[in-house]
Amino acid sequence: MEKKIVFKPASLLIILIVILTGGVTSCSLLTKQPQVEVIPAVPEALAQNLGYEILATLPHDPTCYTQGLVIDAGVFYESCGLYGQSSLRKVDPASGVVQAEIDLDPNYFAEGLVLLRDKLYQLTWKENTGFVYDASTLELLNTFHYQTQGWGLTTDGSALILSDGTNTLYWLDPGTVQVVRQVNVSYQGQPLEYLNELEYINGTLFANIYLTDTIIAIDPDDGSIISLVDLTGLRPEQNRAMQGEVLNGIAYDDQSDKLYVTGKNWSTLYEIRLVPQTTATQTTPQ
């Protein structure tokens, strides 16, 4: 025989309270919590004038005259310059400890550095010679030659991009290392020279201007300058008396969205975020 369940008014009240309480609890669990705003290291829309915020300071070997800086898989690769002191290094970011190092012949002055397809490409200043290394072992694989001086080096993912201290940037085929394209960089209609260390970030070229505290953001299509980045104040006090110990070295980690900068013989490496200058002033790189 089918059993009939009869609810008394008091029981109905209890059930109703339980249902309502559970419903409120469920709604509470589904309520979205406010999310912390994620601010990118490099703004998607670049203001004409940018400043910076320091997010972290890391140790840096002051004996390295930094000419090129790369980060990949949580490791820095660094090209240290000067005749008789030039090398290629693999460095732990947190401690600044050199994990591996290859010294160059004393006749070479090391310059720009880039990683492309598991190979490290390193320039030299006046020797028209570059070196290709296995990124995992730092084993020298081969050498290559170019007609200009070597200053900075980066990549757009397919070509190598080289600066030579002038206002010209060169795109090189990584297989033949021959120039396939070049762009002249200008600011307010005037050639802007002393382009040094390079970094390609989200479709834009960033370049140190030698002997200044300025980094510029360049449109790689036509060489026009999108932004001036003022990094005044980063240069350590102990390096200010030496003219050449200036800002140099830009590394962007696209996996963690972290931007790093340092300088020649600096004891500090900075993680920074680029931000619009609240009181932007028109400054021309010197």
Sequence and secondary structure as in RCSB ss.txt:
>XXXX:A:sequence
MEKKIVFKPASLLIILIVILTGGVTSCSLLTKQPQVEVIPAVPEALAQNLGYEILATLPHDPTCYTQGLVIDAGV
FYESCGLYGQSSLRKVDPASGVVQAEIDLDPNYFAEGLVLLRDKLYQLTWKENTGFVYDASTLELLNTFHYQTQG
WGLTTDGSALILSDGTNTLYWLDPGTVQVVRQVNVSYQGQPLEYLNELEYINGTLFANIYLTDTIIAIDPDDGSI
ISLVDLTGLRPEQNRAMQGEVLNGIAYDDQSDKLYVTGKNWSTLYEIRLVPQTTATQTTPQ
>XXXX:A:secstr
        HHHHHHHHHHHHHHHHHHHHHHS         SS SS  SEEEEEEEEEEE  TT BEEEEEEETTE
EEEEE STTT EEEEE TTT  EEEEEE  TT  EEEEEEETTEEEEEESSS EEEEEETTT  EEEEEE SS  
  EEESSSSEEEE SSSEEEEE TTT  EEEEEE EETTEE   EEEEEEETTEEEEEETTSSEEEEE TTT BE
EEEEE TT S GGGTTSTT  EEEEEEETTTTEEEEEEBT SEEEEEEEEE TT       
